[in-house]
Amino acid sequence: MKNRKDYIADKNLFDKDLEGLSLKMLEQHYKLYEGYVKKSNEIQIKVESADKSEANGVYSFIGELKRQETFAVNGMKLHEVYFGHLQGDGKPAGELLAMIEKDWGSLDEWKNEMIATGMSARGWAITAFDYRDNRLHVYGSDGHNVGAVWGAAPVIVLDVYEHAYFIDYGIGRKAYIDSFFKNLDWNFANKIALEYGLAARYGKLHEQNGA
């Protein structure tokens, strides 16, 4: 790929325990994220030099590179949203809150769906704005590259892989999810919505529907 540039890991901003989330666990989790950034770069370099003529649906080196590329890149991107909104006070606010209340009827209904998705998924629970219907959805994903929905922008991302909570909670996933919401930075989530112009798209939909 011409003009390819290496991904650069976001700075680790954790320097203390958060409510219910220890600094030790956060630092270990961040190191895992750094690994996804490193492997994303490594894979894309190897794709450039791989023999494309040997491509085969059963096995080929280029085929394995392309399969693992989605795992590494999605792992990198999802962790960046997850870490980005983990140092808030958990108090819902902003245009994203209004959108959630419109689509679910109440914040509690949305939260219940996020928790249920987080308790049943093996990897992620993701609130995303889907450009197909210009609405918010909660999607579950069993892996970085399993269950991903194209044409949707993640705005709130909950990591439920065991590595996200085992140090502090063992198998107590629900208690970890409760701590996630206590530390959720709604300002960060609203910033994502603003950058993607989601409120404007959402508003146009409801104008068209007379809602």
Sequence and secondary structure as in RCSB ss.txt:
>XXXX:A:sequence
MKNRKDYIADKNLFDKDLEGLSLKMLEQHYKLYEGYVKKSNEIQIKVESADKSEANGVYSFIGELKRQETFAVNG
MKLHEVYFGHLQGDGKPAGELLAMIEKDWGSLDEWKNEMIATGMSARGWAITAFDYRDNRLHVYGSDGHNVGAVW
GAAPVIVLDVYEHAYFIDYGIGRKAYIDSFFKNLDWNFANKIALEYGLAARYGKLHEQNGA
>XXXX:A:secstr
 TT            S BTTB HHHHHHHHHHHHHHHHHHHHHHHHHHHS GGG  SS  HHHHHHHHHHHHHHH
HHHHHHHHHTSSS     HHHHHHHHHHHSSHHHHHHHHHHHHHH SSEEEEEEETTTTEEEEEEESBTTBS  T
TEEEEEEEE SGGGTHHHHTT HHHHHHHHHHT  HHHHHHHHHHTTHHHHHHHHHHHHT 
